[in-house]
Amino acid sequence: MLEEGNPAPQFSAPDQHGNMINLEDFSGQWIALWWYPKASTPG
């Protein structure tokens, strides 16, 4: 579990166009992430 003030672990994820991005691609920049846990699920 992450705690406030700790750096985020390195990760990769697809962007809205399906291109893979890495957290390290944004080193030294502020970024905001959000996701929808129930996206692409039935119901």
N, C-alpha and C positions, 0 to 999 in steps of 0.2 A: 504494500500500500504506500502510495506517495504521501509525503507530508509537506505542508506548506513551507516554502523556502528551499526545498530540495530541488536540484536540477532534474529535468525529465530524462528518463532513459532514452537511449537511441532507439529509433523505430523507423520503419518504412510503411507507407500506406498509399493507396491509389488516390489521385485527385479526382475532381469532377469529370475529367476527360479520360480517366483510366490510366494516366501516366503515373508511374511510381515516383514518390518523393521521399526524401529522407530528412529527418530532423537536422542532420549536420549540414544540409544544403542551406539552412537559414541561420547558420552560426553568426552571432553578433547582431541579430535582428530580433525585433519583437514580432511574435506571431500569435494568432488566436486560433484555437481549434474547437470545433464543435462537431457533434455527431448525433445521429438519431438512432438509439439502440434498437428500436423496433422497425427501422427501415428495411425494406425488402423481406419482411416476414409476413406470413399470413395473419389475418385478423387485425 
